[in-house]
Amino acid sequence: MNLTISGHHLEVTPALRSYVTTKLDRITRHFDQVVDVKVLLTVEKQKEKDRRQRAECTIHVKGNDMFAESAHEDLYAAVDELVDKLDRQVVRHKDRIQSHHHEAPKRVM
C-alpha cells in the first residue's frame, strides 16, 4: 500500500503522520486490497475565529476509487471522522464485490 500524506498551509509533523497511519490501519484490517492512499490535511485561514481543519483522503482499490472529506475545529477530530467515513465505504465496497450466491450442488445420476 502506497501512502502519501501532505499538508496545505500546514507542516505534517511526525506525530500527526503516525496518528494518520495508525488510524488508516483500521481500513486495511477490513480490506487488504488497498493499492494507493492519498491524504491531504488543510488549515483554512479565512477568519481567526472560524479556523477550520480539513482532512481529505482518496483511496484507490482494485476496480474503484473512494473519496471522503471531513472538517472540524480540531485536526485530530477531522481525521477521526474521515477514517469513519472511509471505513464505511470500504466495508460497503467489500460487501458488493463478495459473491453472495452459492452454486447449486451437482446432481449425481
C-alpha positions as CSV (number, residue, x, y, z in Angstrom):
1,M,0.0,0.0,0.0
2,N,1.4,3.4,-1.0
3,L,0.6,6.1,1.5
4,T,1.0,9.8,0.7
5,I,0.3,12.3,3.5
6,S,0.6,16.0,2.5
7,G,-0.3,19.3,4.1
8,H,-1.7,22.5,2.7
9,H,-0.8,25.6,4.9
10,L,0.3,23.0,7.4
11,E,3.5,21.2,8.3
12,V,2.9,17.5,8.7
13,T,4.7,16.6,12.0
14,P,5.9,13.1,12.7
15,A,3.2,12.8,15.5
16,L,0.5,13.7,13.0
17,R,1.9,11.3,10.4
18,S,1.9,8.4,12.9
19,Y,-1.6,9.3,14.0
20,V,-2.9,9.2,10.5
21,T,-1.1,5.9,9.7
22,T,-2.4,4.2,12.8
23,K,-6.0,5.3,12.0
24,L,-5.7,4.1,8.4
25,D,-4.6,0.6,9.7
26,R,-8.3,0.1,10.5
27,I,-9.2,0.3,6.9
28,T,-6.5,-2.3,5.8
29,R,-7.8,-4.6,8.6
30,H,-11.2,-4.7,6.9
31,F,-10.0,-4.8,3.3
32,D,-6.4,-5.7,2.4
33,Q,-6.5,-5.0,-1.3
34,V,-5.9,-1.3,-1.0
35,V,-3.4,-0.1,-3.7
36,D,-2.9,3.6,-3.0
37,V,-3.9,6.1,-0.3
38,K,-3.5,9.9,-0.6
39,V,-4.3,12.1,2.4
40,L,-4.4,15.9,2.3
41,L,-4.5,17.9,5.5
42,T,-5.5,21.5,5.2
43,V,-5.9,24.5,7.5
44,E,-8.3,27.1,6.2
45,K,-7.4,30.6,7.5
46,Q,-10.5,32.5,6.4
47,K,-11.1,34.2,9.8
48,E,-9.2,33.6,13.0
49,K,-12.4,32.7,14.9
50,D,-13.6,30.4,12.1
51,R,-10.4,28.3,11.7
52,R,-11.4,25.0,10.1
53,Q,-9.2,22.0,9.8
54,R,-9.9,19.7,6.9
55,A,-8.8,16.2,6.1
56,E,-9.4,14.7,2.6
57,C,-8.5,11.2,1.5
58,T,-8.6,9.3,-1.8
59,I,-8.3,5.5,-1.7
60,H,-7.6,3.5,-4.8
61,V,-8.6,-0.1,-4.6
62,K,-8.8,-2.7,-7.4
63,G,-11.7,-1.5,-9.6
64,N,-12.8,1.5,-7.6
65,D,-11.7,4.9,-6.2
66,M,-13.2,6.2,-2.9
67,F,-13.1,9.8,-1.7
68,A,-14.0,11.3,1.7
69,E,-13.5,14.6,3.4
70,S,-14.1,15.9,6.8
71,A,-13.8,19.3,8.5
72,H,-13.6,20.1,12.2
73,E,-12.1,22.7,14.5
74,D,-9.5,20.1,15.7
75,L,-7.4,18.3,13.1
76,Y,-7.3,15.0,15.0
77,A,-11.1,15.0,15.2
78,A,-11.3,15.7,11.5
79,V,-9.0,12.7,10.9
80,D,-11.2,10.5,13.1
81,E,-14.4,11.5,11.2
82,L,-12.6,10.9,7.9
83,V,-11.5,7.4,8.8
84,D,-15.0,6.6,10.0
85,K,-16.4,7.6,6.6
86,L,-13.8,5.7,4.7
87,D,-14.3,2.6,6.8
88,R,-18.0,2.6,6.0
89,Q,-17.2,3.0,2.3
90,V,-14.6,0.2,2.3
91,V,-16.9,-2.2,4.1
92,R,-19.7,-1.4,1.7
93,H,-17.3,-2.0,-1.3
94,K,-16.2,-5.3,0.2
95,D,-19.8,-6.5,0.6
96,R,-20.5,-5.5,-3.0
97,I,-17.6,-7.5,-4.5
98,Q,-18.2,-10.6,-2.5
99,S,-20.4,-13.1,-4.2
100,H,-23.4,-13.9,-2.0
101,H,-24.7,-16.5,-4.5
102,H,-24.0,-20.1,-3.7
103,E,-23.5,-22.6,-6.5
104,A,-26.2,-25.3,-6.8
105,P,-24.9,-28.7,-5.8
106,K,-24.1,-31.0,-8.7
107,R,-26.6,-33.8,-9.3
108,V,-25.3,-37.2,-9.2
109,M,-27.0,-39.6,-11.5
